Amino acid sequence: MHRPSLKSSSLIAAFLLSACDVPTGTTPSGALPPGSGQAATQEGMGLAEGRAAFFEVKQRVEPVAEQNCRSATTGLNCDFLIRIDPDRNAKPNAYQSLDRSGRPVITFTQSMLADIANRDEMAFVMSHEAAHHIRGHLERQHQNAVAGAVLLGGLAGLAGASAAEISNAQDLGAIVGARSYSKDFELEADELGALITARSGYSPSIGLQFFFRLPDPGDRFLGTHPANPERVRVVQQTIARYNLN
């Protein structure tokens, strides 16, 4: 069988930069995405207050996330590095990645710090990113991407495709594979993130208000994130199930 090409391997690696991207793209003046049906939420804290809140929230969330990681996994690096992106021009985002040693890294851009409305929202976003690592989503996404590349590349080979066509099929397979369960991963991270948020002393009920200021991605085919109402429902169900606040 034709092995995944260097091009395909690079594409897979690009998809695995992070388990989650959370671009805010908030609407002006704290307005809500159309059809949210929720009352208006706060505007962002601004960079100065956001920075101060980040370090305060980090001190409380990090040990809880690490304790959860160690109790729920075996052999996984649970020494989180939670950092601020030094690039002042980076778009609002928060994401989880791994450094070369396998250490989990959670990164907040500076514009993200400015956009978050309060410490409960920040704790929820931080806990959500930690949950991606604890649930092994990067590795699972990698396995899905490789499986997709091998499957479509193999089918193209059986159909008599050229080497270039097989390579293109592998690229498409990697995309489809990497995104196949990404929505499920987000909902898993929302559930565990709500628990870590509460155990860190913050309110997931307030934290989930963050979704009301996100543009709703809807339920797009091969989209990477679930529709906002679905995410809110999962967090609310988790709050009720575990009697959180």
Residue pairs with C-beta under 8 A, 6 or more apart in sequence:
1 150
1 153
1 154
1 157
2 153
2 154
2 157
2 163
2 166
2 170
4 12
4 146
4 149
4 150
4 153
4 170
4 174
5 166
5 167
5 170
7 167
7 170
7 171
8 149
8 153
8 167
8 170
8 171
8 174
11 171
11 174
11 175
12 142
12 145
12 146
12 149
12 174
12 178
15 141
15 145
15 174
15 175
15 178
16 138
16 141
16 142
16 145
16 178
17 95
17 97
18 95
18 96
18 97
18 138
19 95
19 96
19 97
19 129
19 132
19 133
19 137
19 138
19 141
19 185
19 189
20 94
20 95
20 96
20 128
20 129
20 132
20 137
20 185
20 186
20 189
21 93
21 95
21 224
22 93
22 94
22 95
22 112
22 125
22 128
22 129
22 214
23 91
23 92
23 93
24 92
24 93
24 112
24 115
24 213
24 214
25 92
25 214
25 215
26 44
26 92
26 115
26 213
26 214
27 33
27 213
27 215
29 43
30 40
30 41
30 42
30 43
30 117
30 213
31 40
32 38
32 40
32 41
32 212
32 213
33 212
33 213
33 214
33 215
33 216
33 228
34 216
35 216
36 212
36 216
36 228
36 229
38 209
38 212
41 117
41 209
41 212
41 213
42 117
42 118
42 209
43 117
44 50
44 114
44 115
44 116
44 117
45 53
45 113
45 114
45 116
45 117
45 118
46 114
47 110
47 111
47 113
47 114
50 110
50 112
50 113
50 114
50 115
50 116
50 122
51 84
51 110
51 113
53 113
53 116
53 118
53 119
53 122
54 84
54 108
54 113
54 122
56 119
57 119
57 122
57 123
57 126
57 200
57 202
58 82
58 126
60 123
60 200
60 201
60 202
61 82
61 123
61 126
61 127
61 130
61 196
61 197
61 200
61 202
62 80
62 82
64 127
64 196
64 199
64 200
65 80
65 126
65 127
65 130
65 131
65 134
65 196
65 200
66 78
66 79
66 80
68 130
68 134
68 192
68 195
68 196
68 199
69 76
69 78
69 80
69 130
69 133
69 134
70 78
72 134
73 134
73 136
76 133
76 134
76 136
77 101
77 102
77 103
77 104
78 104
78 134
79 103
79 104
80 103
80 104
80 105
80 106
80 130
80 133
81 99
81 103
81 104
81 105
81 106
82 105
82 106
82 108
82 126
83 105
83 106
83 107
83 108
84 107
84 108
84 109
84 110
84 113
85 107
85 108
85 109
85 110
87 109
87 110
88 110
90 109
90 110
90 111
91 109
91 111
92 109
92 111
92 112
92 114
92 115
93 107
93 108
93 109
93 111
93 112
94 106
94 107
94 108
94 109
94 112
94 125
94 126
94 129
95 106
95 107
95 129
96 104
96 105
96 106
96 107
96 129
96 130
96 132
96 133
96 138
97 104
97 105
97 107
97 138
98 104
98 105
98 133
98 138
99 105
104 130
104 133
106 126
106 129
106 130
108 125
108 126
112 125
113 122
115 213
116 122
116 125
116 210
117 209
117 210
117 213
118 206
119 202
120 197
120 202
120 203
120 204
120 206
120 207
120 209
121 206
121 207
121 209
121 210
123 197
123 200
123 202
123 207
124 193
124 194
124 197
124 202
124 204
124 207
124 208
124 210
125 193
125 207
125 210
127 192
127 193
127 194
127 195
127 196
127 197
127 200
128 189
128 190
128 193
129 189
129 193
130 193
130 196
131 188
131 189
131 190
131 191
131 192
131 193
131 196
132 138
132 185
132 189
134 192
135 185
135 188
135 189
135 192
137 185
137 188
137 189
140 181
140 185
141 178
141 181
141 182
141 185
144 177
144 178
144 180
144 181
145 174
145 175
145 177
145 178
146 174
146 177
147 177
148 173
148 174
148 175
148 176
148 177
148 178
148 180
149 170
149 171
149 173
149 174
149 177
150 170
150 173
151 173
151 177
152 169
152 170
152 172
152 173
152 176
153 166
153 167
153 169
153 170
153 173
155 169
156 165
156 166
156 168
156 169
156 170
157 166
161 169
175 222
176 222
179 222
179 223
179 224
182 223
182 224
182 225
183 223
183 224
183 225
183 226
186 224
186 225
186 226
186 231
187 226
187 230
187 231
187 234
190 231
190 234
190 235
190 238
191 234
191 235
191 238
193 204
194 204
194 207
194 208
194 235
194 238
194 239
194 244
195 204
195 238
195 242
195 244
197 203
197 204
197 207
198 204
198 239
198 242
198 244
198 245
203 244
203 245
204 235
204 238
204 239
204 244
204 245
205 239
205 244
205 245
207 235
208 231
208 232
208 235
208 236
211 228
211 231
211 232
212 228
212 232
214 228
216 227
216 228
216 229
217 223
217 224
217 225
217 226
217 227
217 228
218 227
219 226
219 227
219 230
225 231
238 244
239 245
